[in-house]
Amino acid sequence: MKKLTLPVFLFILFSVSVQAQKFDVGNLFPIDKGHSYVEFVATYMGYAKVRGNFGNFYGSIYYDPNNVNQTSVSFQIDVESINTNHDWRDKDLKSENWFGAEKFPHIKFISSKVQKEGEGLKVTGELTVKETTKTISFNMAPAIGVMQDTRGDDQVIFTGEYTLDRSEFGIKGERWSRIKEGIAAVSNKVSIEFSMLGKRFNERNLSNFLRNPKSPPGAVFAAYKEGGLDAALKQYDTLKSERDDLNSNALNLVAYMLMKQNKDKDALAIMERNQKEFPDVSNVYDSLGSIHAKMGKMKKAKDFYNKSLELNEKNFNAVEALKHLK
């Protein structure tokens, strides 16, 4: 084997270190659907505007306020959640005549590049509708940075708009695309407007989920505060013997609180116990990815995020993490 010279070795070591530091789990912001929206406008008979929205969507944003070009976003929309305030029209839009929701239940967007453009951002990525995937670019309003809401959680907000040609994605609506007197019944061009709020829970708000000592997470956390890690796991064993309705949140919420308090070793121990209890739950591995990333163990973090995504392809927190763990 050829021996590496010291300069080459240091260069490789530096390159690996830079790559390892590129991802910061603290820059992940799951999209809060309750404070976000995806709306659209199509023109009917050349003049009338019909507005609608998609009520169910989910995703995640990666945002580094110190390096805006590292921003990325992934999200998915449930086609069945389309709403134009007209039952017959909504049913028709879900049919094979338009979206074919039964066969193609989702619309997906995965960003590949974000660049500063003027005061705002230009986002490029892959949009998939039905069987068609196209690279698109759209503009977003200037990033306003990370803010804290009234509960003490961190949040970022992005708004933007895009106009697409529905016919390019196979959304034909043939019965409504006939042209009469030079006007199509429904325009091919559809304007889309969205606002995405990404939210990261912090210690003050997490404490609300752990305040009640009669709830499983509250009981485990109370035991931890009283007697540390062993007491917390012993309390969990007691709960497990008494109840048959425990889910992964009983330990996961406690572990996330300990992460916020920088008690990473104890948080990891609790997450590893959760993995033994719920080996087929995606969020368990998402959490393990997060704690390993926080502890600087990027290879393990990547493995756990991949496992999380394998169990649930809708885990866009894992999708975003893996983009930055390449």
N, C-alpha and C positions, 0 to 999 in steps of 0.2 A: 504494500500500500504506500502510495506517495505521501511523504510527510508534508503537512501544511506549514507554511511559513507563518511567523507570528502576526504580520500585518493581515494576511488572508484570514487567519483564525479569528482575529479581533473583528474584522469586517463581517464575517459570518455571524459571530456572537452578537454584534451590534444590530445586524439586520434582523436576527431572530427576536432580540429584545424589543425592537421597534414594532415588529409585527405583533408580539405578545401584548404590548401596551396599547395597541390600536383599539381594542374592544374594551369598553367600560360598561359593565352591567347597569351602572347608575344612569346610563343614557337611554335605557329602554322605557318607553311609555306606551303601555297598552291603550288602545282607543276606547274611550268612554262613550258608549253609544247614546247614553242619556243626554249628553251634551254635544252631540254631533249630528250631522244630517247629510243625506245625499238626495238632491232634488234634480228634476229635469223639466224642460219645457219643449214641446213640439208644436208646430203650427198646423192648424186644421183649416182646410179650404183657403189657404193663402193668407188668412188674416187672424182668425181666432187662435188664441193661445191656450193650450191645454197643459196644466201643470200636474206633476206627480212626484212621488218619492219612493224610496225603498226604505222600509222600516226596520229591516234586520240586516246588520252587517257587523263585521268584527275585524280586528287587525292590530297592528302595532307600529309605532314610530320609533326610530332611533335618531336621537337629536343630541349633538354635542355643541353647546353654545360657543365653545372656543374654536370649533372647526365646522362651520355650517355646511361645507362641501361634503362632509361625512354623513349628512342627513339622509335617511332612507325611510321608506314606508311600504308596508304590505297590507292589503286588506281584501276581503271577500264579501260579496253581497249575495243574499238569498233572493233569487228571482221571485219566489212565491210571495215575498213581502211587498211586491209592487202595489201602489195605491194611487189611483187618480180620482178618488171620490165618486166612482161610478162602477157598481158591481159588475154589470154586463161587460163594460169595457175592460175592467181588470181581468175578468175571466178570459176574455179574448186575447189580451196581451200575454197571458200565461200559456196560451194554446200554441200548437205547432205553427199556426199562422204567423206568430211573432217570435217570442222567446223560446217556446218549447220547454217550459220549466220542468216538466217531468223527466225529460231526457237530459236537459242541461240546467241543473238547478242553481248554478252559481255563476257569478261574474267575478273575475279575479284581476287584481292589479299588483304587480311586483315591480318596484322601482329598481333601476340599474344605475342611475346617475342623477345627482342633484348639483346644479351649478348656480352660483350667484349671477343674477342678470338684472342690472340696474339696482333698484332697491329691493326687488323681490327675488324669487328663486325660479329656476326652470327645472322641472322634474321630467325625467325620461324613464320609461319602463315598458313592460309587456302587459298589454291589456288583452284578456281572454274573454270573449263572449261567444257562447255556443261552441262551435268547432274552430273558430278563427282566433288566432293570436297575432296581434300587430304591435309594433313598437310605436308608441305615441309620446309626445311631449306636451306639457301644459305649464302654465304659469301659476305661481302661488304668490300670495301677498307676502310682504316682508315678514321674516321671523321676528317675533316680539320677545323671544327668550323664554326662560323658565320662570314661571310665577307660582306663588303659593295661593291656594284657595282658602276659604274660611275654615276648612278642617285641618289646614296645615299640610295638605298634600301638594306635591309639585305637579305642574301641568304645563303643556305646550299646546298652542292652537295654530292650526294651519288652515287657510281658506284658499280656494282656487276655483277655476272654471275651465271647461273644455267643450268644444263643439265637435261632434263626430257625425259621420255619415253612417246611419244605421244599416244601409244596404251593404256596406263593406263587411259587416259582421253577420250577414245572413238573417237580419231581422227584417224580413220582406214585407209582411203585412199586405200581401198581394191584393186582397179585396179592397184595401184602402189606399192603394198606391196608383190607382187609375188617374189619368189626367183628363180633366174636362175644362175646356176653354183656357188651356194653358196652365191650369192650376192642379197640383196633386192634392188629393183629399188629405193626406198626412205627409208632411214634409220629410224628406230624407235626413235633413240636418236636424239634430237634436242638441240643445244646449244643456250642459250639465253643470251644476253648481254644488260645491260641497264645503263643509267645515268639519274638520277632524280635531277633536280634543284628546290629547294623550295624557293619561293620569298615572302618577306614580305614588303609591301609598307611603306615607311617612309614619313615624312613631306615634305622633299624637292621635291620628285617626285609627291606626291599628289597635291602639289601646281600647277603643270603643268595642272592638270585636272580642276583646279578651277580658272585659270588665266584669262580666257575669260569671261568678265562680261555679254556677250550676250548669253552665254550658260546657261541653267537652273541652274546647280550646281554653276557656276561662279557668277550668279546674286544673288543667295541665300547667298553665302559666302560673297560677297561684301557687302550685306545688313547687315550681321552679324558683319562684321568688323566695319561698320559705326554705327550701333545702337543696337547690341546685339541680344539676342534670339528673342524678340518680333518683331524686325525689320525683321529678317530672315524669320520668319513664315508669317509675313504680305506680304513679297515679294513673298513667295511661293503661297499665296492665289491669288495674282495678276497674277502670271504666270498661275495658274490653270484656272483663268477666261478668259485668253487670248489664251491659247493653249489647244489642245486636244491630244498632243503627249508626255506628261510627263510620265516618268517611275520612278521606285523606286530609280534610281541613283541620281536624283536631290537632294534628301535629304540625301541619304546614304553616298555619297562622302563627303558632308559637315560634317556629324556626325563623320565619320572616321578621318577627319582632326582635329576636336575638341578633339577626343580621343588622338590623337598624341600630342596635345597641353595641355593634362591633364585637359581639361575643360569638365569633365565627366558628370556633371549634365546637362549641356546644350546639350551635345551629346546624352544623354539618352532622353531628351525631344524631340529632333528632330527625333530620332528613333521611339519613341512612336507615334509621328504624322505620320511617314511613315507607321507604322503598321495600323493605321486607314485608310490611303489612299490605301494601298496595302496589305489587310489581307490574300491574297492567294499566296504571293511571298515568296519562301523559304529563299532567301538571307536577307530579312527583319528580319526574326527570328534568322538567323545566327548572324546578327549584334547585335540584342538585347541580344543574348547569350554572345557575346564578351564583351559588355559594362558591363553587370552584373557580369561577371567573373572578369573583371578588377577592379570593385568596391567591389569585395569580396563576392558578393551575389551568391554563388555557386548553391543553390537550384533553384533559378530563372533561372540562366544560363542554368542549365541542362534541365529545362522545355522548354526553348526557343529553345535549340539545338534539342531536341526531336521533337518539332513542325516543325522546319526547315527540318528535315529528313523525317518527315511524308509527307511533301509537295513535297519533291524532294529526292528520295533515292540516287541520284548521288551527293548529297552535302557531299563530303568527309571531308570537314572542320568540319562539325558537327559530322561525324563518329569519327574522331580523337579526337575531344573535349570530346565526350561522353566516350571514352575509359578511359580518365583520370579523369572523374567526377563520377566514380562509388562510 
